Amino acid sequence: MKQIDTMSLDEQLELVAYVAQKARQSQLTPKPRQKWRDIRGLLKEHAPSEDAQTWISQTRREGDEQRESQLRRQG
């Protein structure tokens, strides 16, 4: 980002056009969907006796806490 200040106006405009084109391409490229049979068996830590919704809520809460911790360290 610091290098932008040293660029000419034409170079800056070219960079903006390039970034916009890359953003459009990534937006238009659909991500391949995973099939359930491909991910079957990946969840080994889930105990069969544990309620699925409870496990999902706990896992999401842990992920949120981890992301918040990372953001605090960065900021």
N, C-alpha and C positions, 0 to 999 in steps of 0.2 A: 504494500500500500504506500510505503514511503517513496517508492520508485516512481509512482504516478506523478508526483510533483516535478520530477526531472524530465518528464516526457513532453513532447510537443503536443499541441492541440490535435493534430491529425493522428498521432499515435494514441492519444487518450480516446479519441472517437473510435478508432479501430479496435481498441481493447474493449470498449463498451459494446460494440457490435458483436465481437467475438463472445463475450460473456453472455449476452442476450441470446445468441444462437445456441450456445451450449445449454442454457437453461431451457430453451424451447425443445431441444432434442431430448433432454432427460425427462421433460414433462410428457412428451409424446411417446416415449419408449415404455411400453407396458412391462411391468415386472412379472416374471413368470410365477404363476401360482404353484404352491407346493401341493402335492396330492397327499391326502391323509395316509395312504399306504406307505408313502416315503418317510413319514415322520413317526409311524407307529413304533412303539417300543422305546422311544427316546426319553420318555418320562419315567425313569427308574426310581427316583426318590419319593414319588407319591405313594403313600401307604394306601392299600385298598380299603382300609377301614375309615380313612379320612374323607370328609365331605369334600367333593370337588369344588364347590363354590367357596368354601372356607379356604382351601388351598390356593385357589386363584386369587382371592382377595389378599391373602397373606403375601403371595408372591409379588403382586402388584405393589403392595405397600412397601415391601423390601426394596423393590426396584426404584420406587419414588424416593425412598430415603437415601439410596446409594447415589442417585442422580443429584439430589440436593446437596449431599456431602461433597461431591465432585465440583459442583458449581461454587460452593463456599470456598473450596481450596483454590479455585481459579480466580475468584474475584477478590 
